[in-house]
Amino acid sequence: MATRTVQAEAQSSLLPIIFSAIIGIAVIFVSGHVQAGALHDAAHDVRHATGFPCH
């Protein structure tokens, strides 16, 4: 019975890691295929939306 609990805890802690890795790979893949100007504009808009001074 204790073995099942340890396995369940291992699986439940592994799920967020796998999900984060998939999201990270997707972001890298998408940003690698976008035009440089569009990527710059998106980053610039995010800076303004978060209140970070960029000028």
CHARMM internal coordinates of N, CA and C (Angstrom, degrees):
IC EDIT
DIST 1 N 1 CA 1.4474
DIST 1 CA 1 C 1.5286
ANGL 1 N 1 CA 1 C 110.91
DIST 1 C 2 N 1.3220
ANGL 1 CA 1 C 2 N 117.83
DIHE 1 N 1 CA 1 C 2 N -40.00
DIST 2 N 2 CA 1.4587
ANGL 1 C 2 N 2 CA 121.48
DIHE 1 CA 1 C 2 N 2 CA 179.69
DIST 2 CA 2 C 1.5144
ANGL 2 N 2 CA 2 C 111.26
DIHE 1 C 2 N 2 CA 2 C -66.65
DIST 2 C 3 N 1.3287
ANGL 2 CA 2 C 3 N 116.63
DIHE 2 N 2 CA 2 C 3 N -31.21
DIST 3 N 3 CA 1.4629
ANGL 2 C 3 N 3 CA 120.46
DIHE 2 CA 2 C 3 N 3 CA 179.18
DIST 3 CA 3 C 1.5229
ANGL 3 N 3 CA 3 C 110.20
DIHE 2 C 3 N 3 CA 3 C -63.88
DIST 3 C 4 N 1.3068
ANGL 3 CA 3 C 4 N 117.25
DIHE 3 N 3 CA 3 C 4 N -40.60
DIST 4 N 4 CA 1.4669
ANGL 3 C 4 N 4 CA 119.93
DIHE 3 CA 3 C 4 N 4 CA 178.59
DIST 4 CA 4 C 1.5203
ANGL 4 N 4 CA 4 C 111.56
DIHE 3 C 4 N 4 CA 4 C -63.99
DIST 4 C 5 N 1.3044
ANGL 4 CA 4 C 5 N 117.62
DIHE 4 N 4 CA 4 C 5 N -36.57
DIST 5 N 5 CA 1.4584
ANGL 4 C 5 N 5 CA 121.23
DIHE 4 CA 4 C 5 N 5 CA 179.59
DIST 5 CA 5 C 1.5235
ANGL 5 N 5 CA 5 C 110.54
DIHE 4 C 5 N 5 CA 5 C -66.60
DIST 5 C 6 N 1.3120
ANGL 5 CA 5 C 6 N 117.36
DIHE 5 N 5 CA 5 C 6 N -43.11
DIST 6 N 6 CA 1.4651
ANGL 5 C 6 N 6 CA 121.39
DIHE 5 CA 5 C 6 N 6 CA 178.85
DIST 6 CA 6 C 1.5220
ANGL 6 N 6 CA 6 C 110.08
DIHE 5 C 6 N 6 CA 6 C -64.79
DIST 6 C 7 N 1.3213
ANGL 6 CA 6 C 7 N 117.13
DIHE 6 N 6 CA 6 C 7 N -42.01
DIST 7 N 7 CA 1.4638
ANGL 6 C 7 N 7 CA 120.66
DIHE 6 CA 6 C 7 N 7 CA 178.89
DIST 7 CA 7 C 1.5208
ANGL 7 N 7 CA 7 C 110.98
DIHE 6 C 7 N 7 CA 7 C -65.10
DIST 7 C 8 N 1.3076
ANGL 7 CA 7 C 8 N 117.27
DIHE 7 N 7 CA 7 C 8 N -41.08
DIST 8 N 8 CA 1.4712
ANGL 7 C 8 N 8 CA 120.85
DIHE 7 CA 7 C 8 N 8 CA 178.92
DIST 8 CA 8 C 1.5159
ANGL 8 N 8 CA 8 C 110.71
DIHE 7 C 8 N 8 CA 8 C -64.50
DIST 8 C 9 N 1.3420
ANGL 8 CA 8 C 9 N 117.06
DIHE 8 N 8 CA 8 C 9 N -40.92
DIST 9 N 9 CA 1.4634
ANGL 8 C 9 N 9 CA 119.99
DIHE 8 CA 8 C 9 N 9 CA 178.28
DIST 9 CA 9 C 1.5179
ANGL 9 N 9 CA 9 C 111.34
DIHE 8 C 9 N 9 CA 9 C -66.09
DIST 9 C 10 N 1.3337
ANGL 9 CA 9 C 10 N 117.30
DIHE 9 N 9 CA 9 C 10 N -38.68
DIST 10 N 10 CA 1.4623
ANGL 9 C 10 N 10 CA 121.12
DIHE 9 CA 9 C 10 N 10 CA 178.78
DIST 10 CA 10 C 1.5214
ANGL 10 N 10 CA 10 C 110.34
DIHE 9 C 10 N 10 CA 10 C -65.17
DIST 10 C 11 N 1.3200
ANGL 10 CA 10 C 11 N 117.39
DIHE 10 N 10 CA 10 C 11 N -42.00
DIST 11 N 11 CA 1.4602
ANGL 10 C 11 N 11 CA 120.69
DIHE 10 CA 10 C 11 N 11 CA 179.48
DIST 11 CA 11 C 1.5222
ANGL 11 N 11 CA 11 C 111.36
DIHE 10 C 11 N 11 CA 11 C -68.15
DIST 11 C 12 N 1.3198
ANGL 11 CA 11 C 12 N 117.00
DIHE 11 N 11 CA 11 C 12 N -39.54
DIST 12 N 12 CA 1.4621
ANGL 11 C 12 N 12 CA 119.21
DIHE 11 CA 11 C 12 N 12 CA -178.25
DIST 12 CA 12 C 1.5283
ANGL 12 N 12 CA 12 C 111.40
DIHE 11 C 12 N 12 CA 12 C -71.70
DIST 12 C 13 N 1.3166
ANGL 12 CA 12 C 13 N 118.40
DIHE 12 N 12 CA 12 C 13 N -28.25
DIST 13 N 13 CA 1.4624
ANGL 12 C 13 N 13 CA 119.31
DIHE 12 CA 12 C 13 N 13 CA 177.38
DIST 13 CA 13 C 1.5239
ANGL 13 N 13 CA 13 C 111.57
DIHE 12 C 13 N 13 CA 13 C -83.60
DIST 13 C 14 N 1.3146
ANGL 13 CA 13 C 14 N 117.72
DIHE 13 N 13 CA 13 C 14 N -19.26
DIST 14 N 14 CA 1.4584
ANGL 13 C 14 N 14 CA 121.74
DIHE 13 CA 13 C 14 N 14 CA 179.27
DIST 14 CA 14 C 1.5273
ANGL 14 N 14 CA 14 C 111.54
DIHE 13 C 14 N 14 CA 14 C -81.69
DIST 14 C 15 N 1.3077
ANGL 14 CA 14 C 15 N 117.31
DIHE 14 N 14 CA 14 C 15 N -28.09
DIST 15 N 15 CA 1.4624
ANGL 14 C 15 N 15 CA 121.44
DIHE 14 CA 14 C 15 N 15 CA -176.99
DIST 15 CA 15 C 1.5278
ANGL 15 N 15 CA 15 C 113.60
DIHE 14 C 15 N 15 CA 15 C -59.49
DIST 15 C 16 N 1.3323
ANGL 15 CA 15 C 16 N 120.51
DIHE 15 N 15 CA 15 C 16 N -47.24
DIST 16 N 16 CA 1.4732
ANGL 15 C 16 N 16 CA 119.59
DIHE 15 CA 15 C 16 N 16 CA 178.23
DIST 16 CA 16 C 1.5359
ANGL 16 N 16 CA 16 C 112.71
DIHE 15 C 16 N 16 CA 16 C -63.62
DIST 16 C 17 N 1.3139
ANGL 16 CA 16 C 17 N 117.15
DIHE 16 N 16 CA 16 C 17 N -33.20
DIST 17 N 17 CA 1.4655
ANGL 16 C 17 N 17 CA 120.64
DIHE 16 CA 16 C 17 N 17 CA 178.49
DIST 17 CA 17 C 1.5224
ANGL 17 N 17 CA 17 C 110.20
DIHE 16 C 17 N 17 CA 17 C -65.75
DIST 17 C 18 N 1.3134
ANGL 17 CA 17 C 18 N 116.50
DIHE 17 N 17 CA 17 C 18 N -45.32
DIST 18 N 18 CA 1.4706
ANGL 17 C 18 N 18 CA 120.61
DIHE 17 CA 17 C 18 N 18 CA 179.17
DIST 18 CA 18 C 1.5215
ANGL 18 N 18 CA 18 C 110.32
DIHE 17 C 18 N 18 CA 18 C -64.47
DIST 18 C 19 N 1.3212
ANGL 18 CA 18 C 19 N 117.25
DIHE 18 N 18 CA 18 C 19 N -43.73
DIST 19 N 19 CA 1.4616
ANGL 18 C 19 N 19 CA 121.41
DIHE 18 CA 18 C 19 N 19 CA 179.68
DIST 19 CA 19 C 1.5263
ANGL 19 N 19 CA 19 C 110.76
DIHE 18 C 19 N 19 CA 19 C -61.64
DIST 19 C 20 N 1.3268
ANGL 19 CA 19 C 20 N 117.32
DIHE 19 N 19 CA 19 C 20 N -43.89
DIST 20 N 20 CA 1.4619
ANGL 19 C 20 N 20 CA 121.28
DIHE 19 CA 19 C 20 N 20 CA 179.13
DIST 20 CA 20 C 1.5236
ANGL 20 N 20 CA 20 C 111.49
DIHE 19 C 20 N 20 CA 20 C -63.85
DIST 20 C 21 N 1.3223
ANGL 20 CA 20 C 21 N 116.45
DIHE 20 N 20 CA 20 C 21 N -38.72
DIST 21 N 21 CA 1.4644
ANGL 20 C 21 N 21 CA 120.20
DIHE 20 CA 20 C 21 N 21 CA 178.49
DIST 21 CA 21 C 1.5243
ANGL 21 N 21 CA 21 C 111.01
DIHE 20 C 21 N 21 CA 21 C -65.03
DIST 21 C 22 N 1.3135
ANGL 21 CA 21 C 22 N 117.29
DIHE 21 N 21 CA 21 C 22 N -41.16
DIST 22 N 22 CA 1.4716
ANGL 21 C 22 N 22 CA 121.06
DIHE 21 CA 21 C 22 N 22 CA 178.99
DIST 22 CA 22 C 1.5282
ANGL 22 N 22 CA 22 C 110.34
DIHE 21 C 22 N 22 CA 22 C -64.06
DIST 22 C 23 N 1.3260
ANGL 22 CA 22 C 23 N 116.76
DIHE 22 N 22 CA 22 C 23 N -45.14
DIST 23 N 23 CA 1.4635
ANGL 22 C 23 N 23 CA 120.84
DIHE 22 CA 22 C 23 N 23 CA 178.23
DIST 23 CA 23 C 1.5280
ANGL 23 N 23 CA 23 C 110.48
DIHE 22 C 23 N 23 CA 23 C -61.67
DIST 23 C 24 N 1.3236
ANGL 23 CA 23 C 24 N 117.32
DIHE 23 N 23 CA 23 C 24 N -44.39
DIST 24 N 24 CA 1.4591
ANGL 23 C 24 N 24 CA 121.43
DIHE 23 CA 23 C 24 N 24 CA 179.45
DIST 24 CA 24 C 1.5131
ANGL 24 N 24 CA 24 C 112.69
DIHE 23 C 24 N 24 CA 24 C -61.22
DIST 24 C 25 N 1.3194
ANGL 24 CA 24 C 25 N 116.93
DIHE 24 N 24 CA 24 C 25 N -44.16
DIST 25 N 25 CA 1.4639
ANGL 24 C 25 N 25 CA 120.97
DIHE 24 CA 24 C 25 N 25 CA 178.28
DIST 25 CA 25 C 1.5223
ANGL 25 N 25 CA 25 C 110.37
DIHE 24 C 25 N 25 CA 25 C -63.88
DIST 25 C 26 N 1.3293
ANGL 25 CA 25 C 26 N 116.87
DIHE 25 N 25 CA 25 C 26 N -40.10
DIST 26 N 26 CA 1.4668
ANGL 25 C 26 N 26 CA 120.34
DIHE 25 CA 25 C 26 N 26 CA 179.16
DIST 26 CA 26 C 1.5284
ANGL 26 N 26 CA 26 C 110.89
DIHE 25 C 26 N 26 CA 26 C -64.32
DIST 26 C 27 N 1.3267
ANGL 26 CA 26 C 27 N 117.47
DIHE 26 N 26 CA 26 C 27 N -41.16
DIST 27 N 27 CA 1.4663
ANGL 26 C 27 N 27 CA 120.50
DIHE 26 CA 26 C 27 N 27 CA 179.32
DIST 27 CA 27 C 1.5246
ANGL 27 N 27 CA 27 C 110.61
DIHE 26 C 27 N 27 CA 27 C -63.86
DIST 27 C 28 N 1.3164
ANGL 27 CA 27 C 28 N 116.61
DIHE 27 N 27 CA 27 C 28 N -44.67
DIST 28 N 28 CA 1.4640
ANGL 27 C 28 N 28 CA 120.15
DIHE 27 CA 27 C 28 N 28 CA 178.64
DIST 28 CA 28 C 1.5217
ANGL 28 N 28 CA 28 C 110.86
DIHE 27 C 28 N 28 CA 28 C -63.07
DIST 28 C 29 N 1.3235
ANGL 28 CA 28 C 29 N 117.42
DIHE 28 N 28 CA 28 C 29 N -42.57
DIST 29 N 29 CA 1.4619
ANGL 28 C 29 N 29 CA 121.50
DIHE 28 CA 28 C 29 N 29 CA -179.50
DIST 29 CA 29 C 1.5243
ANGL 29 N 29 CA 29 C 111.25
DIHE 28 C 29 N 29 CA 29 C -63.72
DIST 29 C 30 N 1.3292
ANGL 29 CA 29 C 30 N 116.63
DIHE 29 N 29 CA 29 C 30 N -46.98
DIST 30 N 30 CA 1.4693
ANGL 29 C 30 N 30 CA 120.55
DIHE 29 CA 29 C 30 N 30 CA -178.21
DIST 30 CA 30 C 1.5269
ANGL 30 N 30 CA 30 C 110.57
DIHE 29 C 30 N 30 CA 30 C -66.95
DIST 30 C 31 N 1.3246
ANGL 30 CA 30 C 31 N 116.94
DIHE 30 N 30 CA 30 C 31 N -44.96
DIST 31 N 31 CA 1.4629
ANGL 30 C 31 N 31 CA 119.00
DIHE 30 CA 30 C 31 N 31 CA -178.66
DIST 31 CA 31 C 1.5288
ANGL 31 N 31 CA 31 C 111.83
DIHE 30 C 31 N 31 CA 31 C -67.81
DIST 31 C 32 N 1.2958
ANGL 31 CA 31 C 32 N 117.99
DIHE 31 N 31 CA 31 C 32 N -23.58
DIST 32 N 32 CA 1.4561
ANGL 31 C 32 N 32 CA 120.97
DIHE 31 CA 31 C 32 N 32 CA 176.73
DIST 32 CA 32 C 1.5122
ANGL 32 N 32 CA 32 C 112.91
DIHE 31 C 32 N 32 CA 32 C -72.96
DIST 32 C 33 N 1.3366
ANGL 32 CA 32 C 33 N 117.11
DIHE 32 N 32 CA 32 C 33 N -22.55
DIST 33 N 33 CA 1.4639
ANGL 32 C 33 N 33 CA 120.95
DIHE 32 CA 32 C 33 N 33 CA -177.02
DIST 33 CA 33 C 1.5240
ANGL 33 N 33 CA 33 C 113.86
DIHE 32 C 33 N 33 CA 33 C -103.79
DIST 33 C 34 N 1.3146
ANGL 33 CA 33 C 34 N 117.10
DIHE 33 N 33 CA 33 C 34 N -4.06
DIST 34 N 34 CA 1.4625
ANGL 33 C 34 N 34 CA 119.71
DIHE 33 CA 33 C 34 N 34 CA -178.84
DIST 34 CA 34 C 1.5366
ANGL 34 N 34 CA 34 C 109.23
DIHE 33 C 34 N 34 CA 34 C -86.04
DIST 34 C 35 N 1.3001
ANGL 34 CA 34 C 35 N 116.33
DIHE 34 N 34 CA 34 C 35 N 154.46
DIST 35 N 35 CA 1.4658
ANGL 34 C 35 N 35 CA 119.96
DIHE 34 CA 34 C 35 N 35 CA 178.31
DIST 35 CA 35 C 1.5188
ANGL 35 N 35 CA 35 C 109.78
DIHE 34 C 35 N 35 CA 35 C -69.66
DIST 35 C 36 N 1.3108
ANGL 35 CA 35 C 36 N 117.13
DIHE 35 N 35 CA 35 C 36 N 146.02
DIST 36 N 36 CA 1.4624
ANGL 35 C 36 N 36 CA 122.12
DIHE 35 CA 35 C 36 N 36 CA -175.02
DIST 36 CA 36 C 1.5309
ANGL 36 N 36 CA 36 C 111.75
DIHE 35 C 36 N 36 CA 36 C -59.68
DIST 36 C 37 N 1.3021
ANGL 36 CA 36 C 37 N 117.40
DIHE 36 N 36 CA 36 C 37 N -39.02
DIST 37 N 37 CA 1.4638
ANGL 36 C 37 N 37 CA 120.74
DIHE 36 CA 36 C 37 N 37 CA -179.60
DIST 37 CA 37 C 1.5169
ANGL 37 N 37 CA 37 C 112.09
DIHE 36 C 37 N 37 CA 37 C -64.40
DIST 37 C 38 N 1.3159
ANGL 37 CA 37 C 38 N 116.68
DIHE 37 N 37 CA 37 C 38 N -41.89
DIST 38 N 38 CA 1.4653
ANGL 37 C 38 N 38 CA 120.48
DIHE 37 CA 37 C 38 N 38 CA 179.61
DIST 38 CA 38 C 1.5229
ANGL 38 N 38 CA 38 C 110.85
DIHE 37 C 38 N 38 CA 38 C -66.92
DIST 38 C 39 N 1.3210
ANGL 38 CA 38 C 39 N 116.80
DIHE 38 N 38 CA 38 C 39 N -38.57
DIST 39 N 39 CA 1.4618
ANGL 38 C 39 N 39 CA 120.63
DIHE 38 CA 38 C 39 N 39 CA 178.63
DIST 39 CA 39 C 1.5269
ANGL 39 N 39 CA 39 C 110.69
DIHE 38 C 39 N 39 CA 39 C -66.06
DIST 39 C 40 N 1.3222
ANGL 39 CA 39 C 40 N 116.27
DIHE 39 N 39 CA 39 C 40 N -41.55
DIST 40 N 40 CA 1.4595
ANGL 39 C 40 N 40 CA 120.32
DIHE 39 CA 39 C 40 N 40 CA 177.94
DIST 40 CA 40 C 1.5268
ANGL 40 N 40 CA 40 C 111.13
DIHE 39 C 40 N 40 CA 40 C -63.77
DIST 40 C 41 N 1.3218
ANGL 40 CA 40 C 41 N 116.64
DIHE 40 N 40 CA 40 C 41 N -44.00
DIST 41 N 41 CA 1.4648
ANGL 40 C 41 N 41 CA 120.37
DIHE 40 CA 40 C 41 N 41 CA 179.76
DIST 41 CA 41 C 1.5228
ANGL 41 N 41 CA 41 C 111.46
DIHE 40 C 41 N 41 CA 41 C -63.23
DIST 41 C 42 N 1.3305
ANGL 41 CA 41 C 42 N 117.09
DIHE 41 N 41 CA 41 C 42 N -40.01
DIST 42 N 42 CA 1.4628
ANGL 41 C 42 N 42 CA 120.41
DIHE 41 CA 41 C 42 N 42 CA 179.01
DIST 42 CA 42 C 1.5221
ANGL 42 N 42 CA 42 C 110.40
DIHE 41 C 42 N 42 CA 42 C -64.76
DIST 42 C 43 N 1.3316
ANGL 42 CA 42 C 43 N 117.14
DIHE 42 N 42 CA 42 C 43 N -44.07
DIST 43 N 43 CA 1.4651
ANGL 42 C 43 N 43 CA 120.29
DIHE 42 CA 42 C 43 N 43 CA 178.89
DIST 43 CA 43 C 1.5240
ANGL 43 N 43 CA 43 C 110.82
DIHE 42 C 43 N 43 CA 43 C -64.08
DIST 43 C 44 N 1.3165
ANGL 43 CA 43 C 44 N 116.31
DIHE 43 N 43 CA 43 C 44 N -38.60
DIST 44 N 44 CA 1.4603
ANGL 43 C 44 N 44 CA 121.46
DIHE 43 CA 43 C 44 N 44 CA 178.85
DIST 44 CA 44 C 1.5231
ANGL 44 N 44 CA 44 C 110.71
DIHE 43 C 44 N 44 CA 44 C -63.86
DIST 44 C 45 N 1.3249
ANGL 44 CA 44 C 45 N 116.79
DIHE 44 N 44 CA 44 C 45 N -42.81
DIST 45 N 45 CA 1.4664
ANGL 44 C 45 N 45 CA 120.71
DIHE 44 CA 44 C 45 N 45 CA 178.62
DIST 45 CA 45 C 1.5183
ANGL 45 N 45 CA 45 C 111.60
DIHE 44 C 45 N 45 CA 45 C -64.58
DIST 45 C 46 N 1.3233
ANGL 45 CA 45 C 46 N 117.02
DIHE 45 N 45 CA 45 C 46 N -38.42
DIST 46 N 46 CA 1.4660
ANGL 45 C 46 N 46 CA 120.35
DIHE 45 CA 45 C 46 N 46 CA 178.57
DIST 46 CA 46 C 1.5251
ANGL 46 N 46 CA 46 C 109.95
DIHE 45 C 46 N 46 CA 46 C -65.65
DIST 46 C 47 N 1.3174
ANGL 46 CA 46 C 47 N 116.84
DIHE 46 N 46 CA 46 C 47 N -39.88
DIST 47 N 47 CA 1.4660
ANGL 46 C 47 N 47 CA 119.77
DIHE 46 CA 46 C 47 N 47 CA 178.31
DIST 47 CA 47 C 1.5262
ANGL 47 N 47 CA 47 C 110.41
DIHE 46 C 47 N 47 CA 47 C -60.28
DIST 47 C 48 N 1.3265
ANGL 47 CA 47 C 48 N 116.96
DIHE 47 N 47 CA 47 C 48 N -43.41
DIST 48 N 48 CA 1.4610
ANGL 47 C 48 N 48 CA 119.90
DIHE 47 CA 47 C 48 N 48 CA 179.08
DIST 48 CA 48 C 1.5258
ANGL 48 N 48 CA 48 C 110.95
DIHE 47 C 48 N 48 CA 48 C -67.35
DIST 48 C 49 N 1.3234
ANGL 48 CA 48 C 49 N 117.82
DIHE 48 N 48 CA 48 C 49 N -39.91
DIST 49 N 49 CA 1.4712
ANGL 48 C 49 N 49 CA 121.26
DIHE 48 CA 48 C 49 N 49 CA -178.23
DIST 49 CA 49 C 1.5182
ANGL 49 N 49 CA 49 C 112.13
DIHE 48 C 49 N 49 CA 49 C -65.80
DIST 49 C 50 N 1.3329
ANGL 49 CA 49 C 50 N 117.22
DIHE 49 N 49 CA 49 C 50 N -31.64
DIST 50 N 50 CA 1.4709
ANGL 49 C 50 N 50 CA 120.00
DIHE 49 CA 49 C 50 N 50 CA -179.63
DIST 50 CA 50 C 1.5197
ANGL 50 N 50 CA 50 C 112.26
DIHE 49 C 50 N 50 CA 50 C -90.04
DIST 50 C 51 N 1.3079
ANGL 50 CA 50 C 51 N 117.22
DIHE 50 N 50 CA 50 C 51 N -2.88
DIST 51 N 51 CA 1.4635
ANGL 50 C 51 N 51 CA 120.85
DIHE 50 CA 50 C 51 N 51 CA 177.92
DIST 51 CA 51 C 1.5196
ANGL 51 N 51 CA 51 C 114.04
DIHE 50 C 51 N 51 CA 51 C 82.93
DIST 51 C 52 N 1.3147
ANGL 51 CA 51 C 52 N 117.34
DIHE 51 N 51 CA 51 C 52 N 13.64
DIST 52 N 52 CA 1.4615
ANGL 51 C 52 N 52 CA 121.02
DIHE 51 CA 51 C 52 N 52 CA 179.27
DIST 52 CA 52 C 1.5178
ANGL 52 N 52 CA 52 C 109.39
DIHE 51 C 52 N 52 CA 52 C -82.64
DIST 52 C 53 N 1.3334
ANGL 52 CA 52 C 53 N 118.88
DIHE 52 N 52 CA 52 C 53 N 124.15
DIST 53 N 53 CA 1.4640
ANGL 52 C 53 N 53 CA 119.63
DIHE 52 CA 52 C 53 N 53 CA -178.64
DIST 53 CA 53 C 1.5285
ANGL 53 N 53 CA 53 C 110.62
DIHE 52 C 53 N 53 CA 53 C -70.30
DIST 53 C 54 N 1.3062
ANGL 53 CA 53 C 54 N 115.49
DIHE 53 N 53 CA 53 C 54 N 132.94
DIST 54 N 54 CA 1.4651
ANGL 53 C 54 N 54 CA 118.36
DIHE 53 CA 53 C 54 N 54 CA -179.15
DIST 54 CA 54 C 1.5188
ANGL 54 N 54 CA 54 C 112.55
DIHE 53 C 54 N 54 CA 54 C -128.48
DIST 54 C 55 N 1.3182
ANGL 54 CA 54 C 55 N 117.49
DIHE 54 N 54 CA 54 C 55 N 3.21
DIST 55 N 55 CA 1.4652
ANGL 54 C 55 N 55 CA 120.24
DIHE 54 CA 54 C 55 N 55 CA 178.88
DIST 55 CA 55 C 1.5076
ANGL 55 N 55 CA 55 C 109.69
DIHE 54 C 55 N 55 CA 55 C -118.34
END
COOR INIT
IC SEED 1 N 1 CA 1 C
IC BUILD
